[in-house]
Amino acid sequence: MKFKKIFGCTFIAILTTGLLFGCGTPNDEQEPDPTEEPSEQMED
């Protein structure tokens, strides 16, 4: 009975940690260079 409680708590802790790290904002996104001119759009 005690094994089930320990296993359950460990399982919930792992899932919660994965959820927190999985929903974080990625830091590897680079913002566009402000000195770069925007591309011209073709008008129809």
N, C-alpha and C positions, 0 to 999 in steps of 0.2 A: 504494500500500500504506500509506503514511504517512497519507494522507487518511482512510482507513478507521479507523485507530486514533484519530485526533483526533476524528473524527465520533462514534465509539463512546463515547469518554470524555466528550465534551460531552453526548451524549444521556443517558448514565448519570447524570451530574451534575445535569442538569435534572430527571430523574425522581426522583432521591433528594431533591432540594430540594423538589419538589412533594409528595413523600410526607411529609417532615418537617413542612412547613407545613400540609398537609391533615389530619394526625392530631393537631394541637395542640388544646388545650382552648380553647373559645371564652370570651372575657372579657366578652361582652355579656349573659350570663345574669344576671338579677337574682334575689337570694334573696327569698323571701316576707317581707313586713313582719311582724316578731314582735309588734307591737302589735295586729295585725289578728286578730280572733277567728276560730277555725275555723268553717266552716259546719256546721250541724247535719245529721246524716244521718238519713234516715227509716228507722225500724225496721219490719220486716214482721212 
